Amino acid sequence: MTSSRSIKVLLVEDNPADADLTRETLEMSKLTIELEVAIDGVEALRYLRGEGEYSGSTVPDLILLDLNLPRMDGKQFLAELRADKTFRNIPVVILTTSDAESDVVQGYSLGANCYVTKPVDLSAFQTIVKAVEGFWFTVVKLPPPGIS
């Protein structure tokens, strides 16, 4: 991205340690990244729709999505997201511990833009987050926010 505006990322992650590590890794970036965290699919949809405490929220440039979430899991969230014309063009990176082939296939079938398995090693996790950041924010041309 060559724009000087900040990049907005919605992280849908219920594990506080993973959310904190993702935040800390992105804060080391030379880019200006605003990270919002939702702990499940229900909260993420409320954020996207600007409901309740999320009134005035802005559409993110990218969603980082865990699959294993309470209330509404990542697959259900992704299906709802892609069914809504307002949000269907937001790139979604599945970032999860599952490396099950069925989850990978279903993730892409539901409209994920890529599927990344979280490593358990701390430095490997940071490397993955930096690689996702580098690819999605310096290589890829993202659609303007709010364009469907």
Steps between C-alpha positions, in 0.01 A plus 500: 500500500641835410238709676602692811176412679508239770419138419206359692510135604228306678641203690236242590676302772385367837845416638627811684864388473477460121316833471767676708784342303337599170453856627860524624636364171293743292603791724862435396405574140617807313139528379224663700267214587187536711404164649156426641432166669172308511487182708252312281296523182203663672714785631679534164169539315383757756825689442464491121136610515575778748254365756485599865838594645643474148298785352738712297735207427666502162520216250837325531745457214568142607354240736722248681269215598543211739270204432460365852283761670217494756137590413559538124807329362718628219327295230155629594636855515664466158180365346302797640766748395507376141119497482491874582572712192627782722788291633562226244806670349694533827800268475497227765810317619416191701764481773430190706657204676308250286691341215216257421455466125122526542538838674731627226261390225196638680677829577574560134152380398350761733707776342820533701780671309768290665545242773791512741564250779623660823827355619530428871851649522501868601757624249344294220162657582652848479663408168164387362324822612778711344474300176121551490550871565771531236298322233159657564619856564798544270452256211122467454278782376198503731157631400407839647322462834124472479493419127294194419 
